[in-house]
Each structure stands twice: as C-alpha cells, then as structure tokens.
Amino acid sequence: TYGGVIGGRRGGNHDHRVPGDRTNVSYGIGEDPRVLFAMVFSSLIHDVGHTGVPNSVLVDEEDELAILHNDVSVAEANSLQVAFSILQKDEFAQLKRCISPTPQERKFFRKKVICMVMVTDISDQE
C-alpha cells in the first residue's frame, strides 16, 4: 500500500483490488515471510567477500576463486560460500534454528538465498 491506497482505491488495511488489476502484483513474494526474510538476508550477503574485481577478470586471470567456483558467477558463489560458512558456526546456531528450524526449512531458505544472490551476476545471460 502507499498512503492507504491499494489497487487504485482507498482501503486502509483491506485489499480492494479490482480483478485483473496488475498494479500491485507481487507474484507471491510478499505472501511468504520466509521468502521475504530470504530477500533481506540475500541483500545483506550478496557482496560478502567481494574484492571489487569483475568475474570476467577473475576467470581470465585464472584466479583461485574462479577455479574454486568453476568460472561460474565467481563473486556471487564466493559470497554464498562465505555467508553460509559463517552461519554454520556454533555461535550462530540459535539464529540458524530461528531462520529454519527443520531440514526442509533449511533447504527452502538456502535454495531461495542461492537463487537470489546468483541472479545478481549481471554478466550471466541465463
């Protein structure tokens, strides 16, 4: 909502979207708090460990990170590796349980974060 206006009509806390109105569509992103948190977490970690060197240079120079990540979205893959390695530490066990209390939740969260960070590689045409 913006200023109490939803879907073009005043509605307060009520959703008064007109069928077929595509002005406020979130495609499911805003409906799942797990996805919303994955977005926040992804935005915080997407450049962790980034050296400022473009992926193409890392690949061309056969940098250790490029070798480690098979020349694919090197900086992004490295950020994920660093962030998830930190999250695995004992001191973050309680946070990890809050984020994803079950193995299924952990898999869901990890998959969402990986997708969100990997898509930030502007050079990847896929």
RAHUMO-V350824 format. One record per residue. N is the residue number from 0. RES is the residue in one small letter. BURIAL is # if it has 9 or more other ideal C-beta (glycine too) atoms within 8 Angstrom, else .. Layout:
N|RES|BURIAL  N|RES|BURIAL
//
This chain:
0|t|.  1|y|.  2|g|.  3|g|.  4|v|#  5|i|#  6|g|#  7|g|.  8|r|.  9|r|.  10|g|#  11|g|.  12|n|.  13|h|.  14|d|.  15|h|#  16|r|.  17|v|.  18|p|.  19|g|.  20|d|#  21|r|.  22|t|.  23|n|.  24|v|.  25|s|.  26|y|.  27|g|.  28|i|#  29|g|.  30|e|.  31|d|.  32|p|.  33|r|#  34|v|#  35|l|#  36|f|#  37|a|#  38|m|#  39|v|.  40|f|#  41|s|#  42|s|.  43|l|.  44|i|#  45|h|#  46|d|.  47|v|.  48|g|.  49|h|.  50|t|.  51|g|.  52|v|.  53|p|.  54|n|#  55|s|.  56|v|#  57|l|#  58|v|#  59|d|.  60|e|.  61|e|.  62|d|#  63|e|.  64|l|#  65|a|#  66|i|#  67|l|.  68|h|#  69|n|.  70|d|.  71|v|.  72|s|#  73|v|#  74|a|#  75|e|#  76|a|#  77|n|#  78|s|#  79|l|#  80|q|#  81|v|#  82|a|#  83|f|#  84|s|.  85|i|.  86|l|#  87|q|.  88|k|.  89|d|.  90|e|.  91|f|#  92|a|.  93|q|.  94|l|.  95|k|#  96|r|.  97|c|.  98|i|#  99|s|#  100|p|.  101|t|.  102|p|.  103|q|.  104|e|#  105|r|#  106|k|.  107|f|#  108|f|#  109|r|#  110|k|.  111|k|#  112|v|#  113|i|#  114|c|.  115|m|#  116|v|#  117|m|#  118|v|.  119|t|.  120|d|#  121|i|.  122|s|.  123|d|#  124|q|.  125|e|.
//
